[in-house]
């Protein structure tokens, strides 16, 4: 006698973990009551030979930028754009500019102090510079500076600065420079994370 095998049940849908480090385009994050849609996510890395570091930059709909790496989560405001040929652009990247002065002092002394930059009413000290590779999660960004990211690490430059009161400044240089002022984001400020319309 032939018995038909009972069909196997369909696999249960997998629920994606909702964390800052796992956000994807179209997800929503509630920061202090503001519901912000994720526009783009970039998985970034910096290969320094002896070690490789990695982090995520999440671009939010209002121009804010969320940076997540191990042990750190930072929230940056919408960028101030320093266009090629502008005074602020040259101040940063000219041959005698702030970034090259900082890097020269690091090469010569192993560290650099007192290399400062003023944006609006805040004075920042340069802390680090580097180059990075960025892989988009989903669609590539279309915003200025971000849309011009190169697949070659050496052509994408970032730099970080800090003010005396702890305020932060992130610069990303491709064609123009995006300057994001920011601060650490504490866990209690994150009131919710919600999957995008796809529900994945």
N, CA and C of each residue as an Amber inpcrd file, in Angstrom:
protein
   600
   0.8490000  -1.1830000   0.0000000   0.0000000   0.0000000   0.0000000
   0.8890000   1.2400000   0.0000000   0.5040000   2.2360000  -0.8230000
   1.3490000   3.4270000  -0.9840000   0.8350000   4.5390000  -0.0830000
   1.7210000   5.0530000   0.7380000   1.3620000   6.1860000   1.5890000
   2.0860000   7.4340000   1.0770000   1.2880000   8.4480000   0.8360000
   1.9060000   9.6950000   0.3690000   2.5700000  10.4020000   1.5460000
   3.8080000  10.8140000   1.3150000   4.5340000  11.5150000   2.3780000
   3.9360000  12.9050000   2.5750000   3.7730000  13.2480000   3.8230000
   3.2350000  14.5600000   4.1500000   4.2250000  15.6370000   3.7180000
   3.7620000  16.6580000   2.9900000   4.7150000  17.6860000   2.5510000
   5.3470000  18.4110000   3.7400000   6.5950000  18.7460000   3.5690000
   7.2970000  19.4620000   4.6360000   6.7260000  20.8630000   4.7640000
   6.6160000  21.3620000   5.9810000   6.1020000  22.7350000   6.1560000
   7.0870000  23.7350000   5.5640000   6.5820000  24.8690000   5.0900000
   7.4950000  25.8790000   4.5420000   8.4220000  26.4050000   5.6250000
   9.6160000  26.7930000   5.2450000  10.5430000  27.3020000   6.2670000
   9.9890000  28.5570000   6.9230000  10.2520000  28.6860000   8.1920000
   9.7910000  29.8760000   8.9160000  10.5820000  31.0850000   8.4440000
   9.9050000  32.2280000   8.2870000  10.6400000  33.4250000   7.8480000
  11.6870000  33.8230000   8.8750000  12.8290000  34.2320000   8.3850000
  13.8880000  34.6560000   9.3050000  13.6740000  36.1140000   9.6850000
  13.8440000  36.4080000  10.9340000  13.6890000  37.7760000  11.4060000
  15.0720000  38.3950000  11.5430000  15.2820000  39.4740000  10.8150000
  16.5830000  40.1340000  10.8600000  16.7660000  40.8420000  12.1940000
  17.9440000  40.7250000  12.7480000  18.2460000  41.3960000  14.0120000
  18.2790000  42.8970000  13.7900000  17.5740000  43.6320000  14.6230000
  17.5280000  45.0800000  14.4860000  18.4960000  45.7120000  15.4850000
  19.6630000  46.0650000  15.0060000  20.6500000  46.7860000  15.8000000
  21.1980000  47.9110000  14.9400000  21.8890000  48.8440000  15.5610000
  22.4860000  49.9370000  14.7930000  23.4640000  49.4090000  13.7520000
  24.1460000  48.3160000  14.0880000  25.1480000  47.7520000  13.1830000
  24.5300000  46.9190000  12.0710000  23.2060000  46.7030000  12.1310000
  22.5460000  45.8800000  11.1140000  21.4980000  46.6580000  10.3290000
  21.4470000  47.9700000  10.4900000  20.4590000  48.7580000   9.7650000
  20.6700000  48.6410000   8.2580000  19.5640000  48.7040000   7.5140000
  19.5970000  48.6130000   6.0550000  18.7400000  49.7390000   5.4820000
  18.9320000  50.0740000   4.2070000  18.0940000  51.1090000   3.5920000
  16.6070000  50.8190000   3.7830000  15.8430000  51.8800000   4.0550000
  14.3950000  51.8640000   4.2970000  14.0310000  51.5240000   5.7370000
  14.9880000  51.0690000   6.5570000  14.7100000  50.8980000   7.9760000
  14.4720000  52.2710000   8.6090000  13.9120000  52.2620000   9.8030000
  13.6130000  53.5130000  10.5050000  14.2400000  53.4540000  11.8930000
  14.8290000  54.5690000  12.3040000  15.4000000  54.6740000  13.6440000
  14.7420000  55.8550000  14.3510000  14.3690000  55.6230000  15.6060000
  13.7640000  56.6740000  16.4200000  14.8390000  57.1850000  17.3750000
  15.2920000  58.4170000  17.1300000  16.2950000  59.0420000  17.9880000
  15.6390000  60.2070000  18.7050000  15.4870000  60.0660000  20.0150000
  14.8790000  61.1220000  20.8350000  13.5230000  61.5790000  20.3000000
  12.7460000  60.6350000  19.7480000  11.4100000  60.9610000  19.2540000
  11.3430000  61.3370000  17.7900000  12.4940000  61.4870000  17.1340000
  12.5150000  61.7840000  15.6940000  12.6280000  60.4800000  14.9150000
  11.6580000  60.2320000  14.0480000  11.6570000  59.0200000  13.2280000
  12.4140000  59.3020000  11.9440000  13.5270000  58.6330000  11.7490000
  14.4140000  58.9140000  10.6210000  14.5730000  57.6750000   9.7540000
  14.3380000  57.8290000   8.4550000  14.4750000  56.7190000   7.5140000
  15.9320000  56.6020000   7.0730000  16.4210000  55.3700000   7.0080000
  17.7700000  55.1090000   6.5100000  17.7550000  55.2020000   4.9850000
  18.5920000  56.0810000   4.4430000  18.6690000  56.2200000   2.9880000
  19.7330000  55.2940000   2.3970000  20.9040000  55.3010000   2.9860000
  22.0020000  54.4820000   2.4720000  22.8540000  53.9690000   3.6220000
  23.5010000  52.8400000   3.3810000  24.4270000  52.2780000   4.3570000
  25.7250000  51.9350000   3.6350000  26.8420000  52.3110000   4.2380000
  28.1590000  52.0210000   3.6750000  28.9620000  51.1960000   4.6700000
  29.4280000  50.0340000   4.2300000  30.3500000  49.2390000   5.0320000
  31.7590000  49.6780000   4.6640000  32.4700000  50.2400000   5.6280000
  33.7670000  50.8600000   5.3570000  34.8960000  50.0770000   6.0230000
  36.0640000  50.1780000   5.4140000  37.2470000  49.5370000   5.9890000
  38.4770000  50.3520000   5.6380000  39.4680000  50.2400000   6.4930000
  40.7570000  50.8950000   6.2630000  41.8530000  49.8610000   6.4690000
  42.5950000  49.5950000   5.4140000  43.6860000  48.6250000   5.4520000
  44.9810000  49.3710000   5.7170000  45.5310000  49.1840000   6.9090000
  46.7730000  49.8700000   7.2820000  47.9630000  48.9180000   7.2990000
  47.8180000  47.8130000   6.5710000  48.9180000  46.8640000   6.4720000
  48.9350000  45.9010000   7.6340000  49.2930000  46.3930000   8.8110000
  49.3750000  45.5330000   9.9860000  47.9930000  45.1400000  10.4860000
  46.9990000  45.9840000  10.2380000  45.6460000  45.6670000  10.6910000
  44.6170000  46.3480000   9.7960000  43.4180000  45.7910000   9.8170000
  42.2920000  46.3470000   9.0580000  41.2030000  46.7240000  10.0500000
  40.7350000  47.9410000   9.9800000  39.6350000  48.3670000  10.8370000
  38.3760000  48.5090000   9.9820000  37.2240000  48.3510000  10.6250000
  35.9690000  48.4350000   9.8960000  34.9190000  49.2060000  10.6810000
  34.0150000  49.8440000   9.9710000  32.9210000  50.5750000  10.5940000
  31.7970000  50.7340000   9.5730000  30.6630000  51.2440000  10.0290000
  29.5150000  51.5000000   9.1490000  29.1340000  52.9680000   9.2180000
  28.8870000  53.5460000   8.0650000  28.2860000  54.8680000   7.9960000
  26.8780000  54.6960000   7.4540000  25.8960000  55.1490000   8.2250000
  24.4950000  55.0780000   7.8350000  24.0090000  56.4960000   7.5580000
  23.5770000  56.7400000   6.3240000  23.1050000  58.0650000   5.9130000
  21.5990000  58.1260000   6.1240000  21.1470000  59.0950000   6.9030000
  19.7410000  59.2360000   7.2460000  19.0720000  60.2910000   6.3610000
  17.7450000  60.2440000   6.3110000  17.0020000  61.0480000   5.3490000
  17.1810000  62.5490000   5.5320000  17.4430000  63.0070000   6.7320000
  17.5650000  64.4470000   6.9630000  19.0000000  64.9360000   6.8310000
  19.8750000  64.0730000   6.3060000  21.2660000  64.4600000   6.1220000
  22.1710000  64.0890000   7.2730000  21.5870000  63.6160000   8.3870000
  22.4350000  63.1760000   9.4990000  23.1680000  61.8930000   9.1220000
  24.2230000  61.6390000   9.8510000  25.0920000  60.4900000   9.5820000
  25.3420000  59.7480000  10.8860000  25.1300000  58.4400000  10.8590000
  25.3720000  57.5950000  12.0220000  26.6000000  56.7390000  11.7510000
  27.5660000  56.7990000  12.6700000  28.7820000  55.9880000  12.5470000
  28.7810000  54.9410000  13.6520000  28.9410000  53.6860000  13.2580000
  28.9510000  52.5860000  14.2210000  30.1980000  51.7440000  13.9980000
  30.9930000  51.5830000  15.0450000  32.0850000  50.6260000  15.0350000
  32.1540000  49.9990000  16.4170000  33.0040000  49.0300000  16.5790000
  33.0650000  48.3110000  17.8510000  33.2960000  49.2800000  19.0090000
  32.3510000  49.2870000  19.9510000  32.4980000  50.1150000  21.1420000
  32.2040000  51.5800000  20.9470000  31.6510000  51.9610000  19.8080000
  31.4300000  53.3840000  19.5440000  30.2320000  53.5770000  18.6260000
  29.3920000  54.5500000  18.9540000  28.3190000  54.9700000  18.0560000
  28.2080000  56.4920000  18.1370000  28.3340000  57.1310000  16.9890000
  28.3890000  58.5830000  16.9110000  27.2990000  59.0770000  15.9730000
  26.7100000  60.2210000  16.3130000  25.6940000  60.8310000  15.4690000
  26.2000000  62.1880000  14.9980000  26.2240000  62.3620000  13.6880000
  26.6960000  63.6100000  13.0880000  25.5380000  64.3550000  12.4320000
  25.5880000  65.6710000  12.5040000  24.5820000  66.5130000  11.8710000
  24.7440000  66.4750000  10.3500000  23.7350000  67.0350000   9.6620000
  23.8390000  67.1930000   8.2100000  25.1020000  67.9820000   7.8790000
  25.6730000  67.6880000   6.7320000  27.0110000  68.2010000   6.4250000
  27.0100000  69.6640000   5.9970000  28.1450000  70.2790000   6.2430000
  28.5130000  71.5430000   5.6130000  29.4180000  71.1620000   4.4460000
  29.1080000  71.6320000   3.2430000  29.8530000  71.2200000   2.0550000
  30.9600000  72.2190000   1.7400000  32.1920000  71.7170000   1.6690000
  33.3320000  72.5350000   1.2480000  33.6530000  72.1570000  -0.1960000
  33.2920000  73.0160000  -1.1170000  33.4660000  72.7090000  -2.5390000
  34.8890000  72.9990000  -3.0100000  35.3170000  72.2430000  -4.0030000
  36.6370000  72.4860000  -4.5940000  36.7590000  73.9480000  -4.9950000
  37.9010000  74.5340000  -4.6740000  38.1450000  75.9260000  -5.0480000
  37.6850000  76.9320000  -4.0180000  36.9030000  76.4790000  -3.0290000
  36.4510000  77.4080000  -2.0000000  37.5740000  77.6510000  -0.9930000
  37.4300000  78.7250000  -0.2340000  38.4580000  79.0620000   0.7590000
  38.6010000  77.9620000   1.8090000  37.4770000  77.4220000   2.2720000
  37.5230000  76.3940000   3.3160000  38.1300000  75.0990000   2.7770000
  37.8670000  74.7790000   1.5050000  38.4510000  73.5900000   0.8810000
  39.9680000  73.7170000   0.8420000  40.4540000  74.8710000   0.3610000
  41.9000000  75.0750000   0.2740000  42.5460000  75.1200000   1.6510000
  41.8500000  75.6770000   2.6140000  42.3740000  75.7330000   3.9770000
  42.6580000  74.3250000   4.4990000  41.8340000  73.3830000   4.0900000
  41.9900000  72.0060000   4.5620000  43.0270000  71.2180000   3.7820000
  43.0120000  71.3150000   2.4400000  43.7660000  70.3350000   1.6500000
  44.8660000  70.9210000   0.7550000  45.0950000  72.2140000   0.8180000
  46.2010000  72.7830000   0.0400000  47.5340000  72.2200000   0.5370000
  48.5990000  72.4170000  -0.2550000  49.9100000  71.8760000   0.1150000
  50.3670000  72.3630000   1.4880000  49.9900000  73.5950000   1.8480000
  50.3340000  74.1050000   3.1830000  49.1060000  74.1290000   4.0880000
  48.1210000  73.2880000   3.7380000  46.8710000  73.2890000   4.4730000
  46.9200000  72.4590000   5.7450000  45.7930000  72.4070000   6.4120000
  45.6920000  71.7990000   7.7360000  46.0100000  70.3050000   7.7110000
  45.4580000  69.5710000   6.7540000  45.6540000  68.1240000   6.7540000
  47.0930000  67.7360000   6.4660000  47.7200000  68.3930000   5.4910000
  49.1060000  68.0470000   5.1720000  50.0600000  68.4920000   6.2770000
  49.7350000  69.5920000   6.9270000  50.5410000  70.0220000   8.0760000
  50.4670000  68.9870000   9.1910000  49.2630000  68.4970000   9.4680000
  49.0770000  67.4690000  10.4980000  49.8620000  66.2100000  10.1400000
  49.7230000  65.7320000   8.9060000  50.3890000  64.4900000   8.5060000
  51.9090000  64.6320000   8.5400000  52.4170000  65.8060000   8.1640000
  53.8650000  66.0300000   8.2020000  54.3840000  65.9780000   9.6360000
  53.6350000  66.5410000  10.5610000  54.0620000  66.5250000  11.9620000
  54.0130000  65.1170000  12.5310000  53.0100000  64.3390000  12.1270000
  52.9260000  62.9460000  12.5830000  54.1260000  62.1500000  12.0890000
  54.4720000  62.3450000  10.8030000  55.6360000  61.6260000  10.2470000
  56.9180000  62.0330000  10.9570000  57.0230000  63.2960000  11.2880000
  58.2650000  63.8020000  11.8800000  58.3720000  63.4900000  13.3710000
  57.2630000  63.6070000  14.0820000  57.3150000  63.4960000  15.5440000
  56.5440000  62.3020000  16.0950000  55.8060000  61.5940000  15.2420000
  54.9990000  60.4710000  15.7200000  53.6560000  60.8930000  16.2630000
  53.4440000  62.1760000  16.4290000  52.1740000  62.7220000  16.9070000
  52.1200000  64.1870000  16.4940000  50.9200000  64.7360000  16.5160000
  50.7730000  66.1450000  16.1490000  49.7590000  66.7970000  17.0730000
  50.1490000  67.8950000  17.6700000  49.2520000  68.6440000  18.5530000
  49.1780000  70.0830000  18.0570000  48.0420000  70.6820000  18.2770000
  47.9190000  72.1030000  17.9670000  47.5930000  72.4280000  16.5280000
  47.2570000  71.4250000  15.7220000  46.8070000  71.7130000  14.3530000
  45.2970000  71.8690000  14.4210000  44.8190000  73.0890000  14.2600000
  43.4120000  73.3750000  14.5210000  42.6960000  73.8790000  13.2680000
  41.3640000  73.7860000  13.3520000  40.4920000  74.2020000  12.2550000
  39.2120000  74.7470000  12.8680000  38.7620000  75.8870000  12.3630000
  37.5330000  76.4820000  12.8900000  36.4010000  76.3270000  11.8810000
  35.2720000  75.7970000  12.3620000  34.0600000  75.6980000  11.5610000
  32.9460000  76.3620000  12.3510000  32.3620000  77.3860000  11.7430000
  31.3630000  78.2030000  12.4260000  32.0100000  78.7550000  13.7000000
  31.4480000  78.5100000  14.8670000  32.0250000  79.0880000  16.0910000
  32.8420000  78.0840000  16.8940000  33.1140000  76.9220000  16.2980000
  33.7930000  75.8620000  17.0430000  35.2020000  75.6530000  16.5030000
  36.1680000  75.5290000  17.4110000  37.5540000  75.2600000  17.0270000
  37.8640000  73.7960000  17.3340000  38.3620000  73.0880000  16.3420000
  38.6630000  71.6620000  16.4690000  40.1600000  71.4210000  16.3000000
  40.6570000  70.3860000  16.9650000  42.0300000  69.9200000  16.7730000
  41.9950000  68.6370000  15.9490000  42.8720000  68.5470000  14.9690000
  42.9130000  67.3460000  14.1360000  43.4090000  66.1740000  14.9700000
  42.6880000  65.0450000  14.9010000  43.0460000  63.8440000  15.6500000
  43.6060000  62.7450000  14.7550000  43.0660000  62.6070000  13.5550000
  43.5120000  61.5210000  12.6740000  43.0880000  61.8020000  11.2370000
  43.8240000  61.1830000  10.3170000  43.4590000  61.2000000   8.9060000
  43.6740000  59.7910000   8.3630000  43.0230000  59.4770000   7.2600000
  43.2070000  58.1580000   6.6690000  42.4620000  58.0320000   5.3570000
  42.5930000  56.8740000   4.7530000  41.8610000  56.5590000   3.5330000
  41.0260000  55.3090000   3.7850000  39.9790000  55.1270000   2.9930000
  39.0600000  54.0220000   3.2720000  38.4150000  53.5130000   1.9930000
  37.9720000  52.2540000   2.0700000  37.1430000  51.6590000   1.0330000
  35.7220000  51.5870000   1.5650000  34.7320000  51.7390000   0.6920000
  33.3330000  51.7340000   1.1200000  32.4970000  50.8930000   0.1690000
  31.7520000  49.9590000   0.7470000  30.8680000  49.0980000  -0.0380000
  29.4290000  49.3950000   0.3520000  28.5900000  49.8440000  -0.5990000
  27.2050000  50.1350000  -0.2400000  26.4080000  48.8700000   0.0490000
  25.5240000  48.9670000   1.0220000  24.5420000  47.9110000   1.2860000
  23.2800000  48.3390000   0.5370000  22.9500000  47.6480000  -0.5410000
  21.8470000  48.1040000  -1.3830000  22.3260000  49.1690000  -2.3450000
  21.4740000  50.1330000  -2.6230000  21.7900000  51.1700000  -3.6120000
  22.9290000  52.0700000  -3.1370000  23.7310000  52.5290000  -4.0800000
  24.8200000  53.4500000  -3.7660000  24.2450000  54.8380000  -3.4840000
  24.9180000  55.6170000  -2.6520000  24.4260000  56.9650000  -2.3410000
  24.4050000  57.8650000  -3.5790000  23.4950000  58.8240000  -3.5710000
  23.4200000  59.8080000  -4.6580000  23.7630000  61.2130000  -4.1630000
  23.9830000  61.3610000  -2.8470000  24.2940000  62.6740000  -2.2970000
  25.7030000  63.1100000  -2.7210000  25.8770000  64.4230000  -2.8190000
  27.1960000  64.9510000  -3.1700000  28.2410000  64.4540000  -2.1840000
  29.4440000  64.2960000  -2.6600000  30.6000000  63.7220000  -1.9630000
  30.4540000  62.2100000  -1.8990000  29.3490000  61.7070000  -1.3450000
  29.1620000  60.2650000  -1.1830000  29.0170000  59.5500000  -2.5280000
  28.3870000  60.1920000  -3.4970000  28.1960000  59.5320000  -4.7900000
  29.5100000  59.4090000  -5.5540000  30.5340000  60.1510000  -5.1300000
  31.8220000  60.1470000  -5.8240000  32.8530000  59.2420000  -5.1530000
  32.4140000  58.3870000  -4.2400000  33.3410000  57.4400000  -3.6150000
  33.9780000  56.5520000  -4.6760000  35.2750000  56.3310000  -4.5290000
  36.0170000  55.5070000  -5.4800000  36.1250000  54.0750000  -4.9640000
  36.1930000  53.0810000  -5.8670000  36.4660000  51.7150000  -5.4140000
  37.8850000  51.5380000  -4.8890000  38.7450000  52.5120000  -5.1450000
  40.1370000  52.4670000  -4.6890000  40.2740000  53.1790000  -3.3530000
  40.7500000  52.4700000  -2.3390000  40.8220000  53.0370000  -1.0000000
  41.5720000  54.3590000  -0.9630000  42.7010000  54.4280000  -1.6580000
  43.5540000  55.6030000  -1.5580000  42.9370000  56.8820000  -2.0810000
  41.8030000  56.7880000  -2.7740000  41.1710000  57.9840000  -3.3330000
  40.0360000  58.5140000  -2.4620000  39.7300000  57.8270000  -1.3800000
  38.7080000  58.2870000  -0.4430000  39.3880000  58.6610000   0.8670000
  39.2790000  59.9120000   1.2600000  39.9830000  60.4060000   2.4420000
  38.9740000  60.7790000   3.5280000  39.3000000  60.4190000   4.7630000
  38.5140000  60.8990000   5.8970000  39.4590000  61.5570000   6.8920000
  38.9140000  62.4240000   7.7090000  39.6920000  62.9820000   8.8170000
  38.7460000  63.2740000   9.9660000  39.2970000  63.1880000  11.1790000
  38.5100000  63.4010000  12.3810000  39.1770000  64.4580000  13.2550000
  38.3150000  65.2840000  13.8670000  38.7850000  66.3410000  14.7490000
  37.9190000  66.3570000  16.0020000  38.4520000  66.9880000  17.0450000
  37.7000000  67.0910000  18.2980000  37.9470000  68.4470000  18.9410000
  36.8740000  69.0270000  19.4720000  36.9730000  70.3130000  20.1600000
  37.2680000  70.0910000  21.6390000  37.6260000  71.1590000  22.3290000
  37.9660000  71.0580000  23.7520000  36.7800000  70.5690000  24.5790000
  35.5570000  70.8540000  24.1350000  34.3760000  70.4350000  24.8950000
  33.8830000  69.0430000  24.4870000  34.6380000  68.3440000  23.6440000
  34.2700000  66.9890000  23.2390000  33.4730000  66.9050000  21.9550000
  33.0890000  68.0390000  21.3810000  32.3700000  68.0200000  20.1060000
  33.2740000  67.4400000  19.0150000  32.6610000  66.7400000  18.0830000
  33.4130000  66.0160000  17.0590000  33.1820000  66.6090000  15.6780000
  34.1430000  66.3890000  14.7980000  34.0060000  66.7860000  13.4020000
  34.5680000  65.6760000  12.5260000  33.7490000  65.2240000  11.5960000
  34.1530000  64.2230000  10.6060000  34.2030000  64.8850000   9.2460000
  35.3010000  64.6760000   8.5210000  35.4010000  65.1530000   7.1470000
  35.5550000  63.9840000   6.1990000  34.8250000  64.0040000   5.0880000
  34.9450000  62.9880000   4.0480000  35.2200000  63.7140000   2.7410000
  36.3570000  63.3540000   2.1150000  36.8250000  64.0590000   0.9150000
  36.8840000  63.0880000  -0.2540000  36.0500000  63.3630000  -1.2630000
  36.1330000  62.6410000  -2.5430000  36.4310000  63.6930000  -3.6040000
  35.3850000  64.2920000  -4.1710000  35.5650000  65.4520000  -5.0420000
  35.5700000  66.7080000  -4.1800000  34.4360000  66.9620000  -3.5240000
  34.3290000  68.0250000  -2.5290000  34.5320000  67.3910000  -1.1430000
  34.3190000  68.1750000  -0.1050000  34.4780000  67.6710000   1.2630000
  33.1610000  67.8560000   2.0180000  32.6690000  66.7840000   2.6260000
  31.5160000  66.8650000   3.5190000  32.0250000  66.9660000   4.9470000
  31.6190000  68.0020000   5.6600000  32.0230000  68.2200000   7.0410000
  30.8140000  67.9940000   7.9440000  30.8980000  67.0010000   8.8110000
  29.7930000  66.6450000   9.7020000  30.1930000  66.9080000  11.1440000
  29.4940000  67.7870000  11.8340000  29.7080000  68.0130000  13.2550000
  28.8790000  67.0070000  14.0450000  29.4660000  66.4290000  15.1010000
  28.7490000  65.3620000  15.7840000  29.1120000  65.1990000  17.2400000
  28.5870000  64.0900000  17.7850000  28.7570000  63.7810000  19.2070000
  28.4900000  62.2920000  19.4040000  28.9140000  61.7290000  20.5480000
  28.5500000  60.3450000  20.8540000  27.0330000  60.2200000  21.0090000
  26.4970000  59.1000000  20.5670000  25.0670000  58.8140000  20.6990000
  24.8900000  57.7800000  21.8060000  24.1650000  58.1440000  22.8640000
  23.9820000  57.2180000  23.9850000  22.8220000  56.2600000  23.6990000
  22.8840000  55.0830000  24.2860000  21.8640000  54.0680000  24.0390000
  20.4550000  54.5190000  24.4290000  20.2680000  55.2380000  25.5480000
  18.9030000  55.6600000  25.9120000  18.2550000  56.6030000  24.8920000
  19.0580000  57.2420000  24.0330000  18.4890000  58.1330000  23.0190000
  17.8340000  57.3660000  21.8720000  18.1620000  56.0880000  21.7450000
  17.6110000  55.2690000  20.6640000  16.3190000  54.6370000  21.1740000
  15.1910000  55.1730000  20.7250000  13.8950000  54.7500000  21.2540000
  13.2620000  53.6160000  20.4510000  13.8370000  53.2960000  19.3110000
  13.2900000  52.1810000  18.5340000  13.9810000  52.0220000  17.2070000
  14.0100000  50.7700000  16.7300000  14.5260000  50.4230000  15.4060000
  13.4750000  49.5760000  14.7230000  13.1290000  49.9300000  13.4860000
  12.0250000  49.2790000  12.8110000  12.4400000  48.8770000  11.4000000
  12.0680000  47.6610000  10.9890000  12.4310000  47.2120000   9.6280000
  11.6990000  48.0260000   8.5700000  12.3050000  48.1190000   7.3920000
  11.7030000  48.8330000   6.2810000  10.4540000  48.1600000   5.7680000
   9.8540000  48.7420000   4.7450000   8.5660000  48.2680000   4.2390000
   8.6410000  46.8210000   3.7490000   9.8730000  46.3800000   3.3670000
  10.0040000  45.0020000   2.9200000   9.8280000  44.0270000   4.0740000
  10.0750000  44.5180000   5.3010000   9.9250000  43.6610000   6.4710000
  10.9920000  42.6040000   6.6050000  12.1070000  42.7810000   5.9100000
  13.1520000  41.7630000   5.9220000  13.9550000  41.8600000   7.2020000
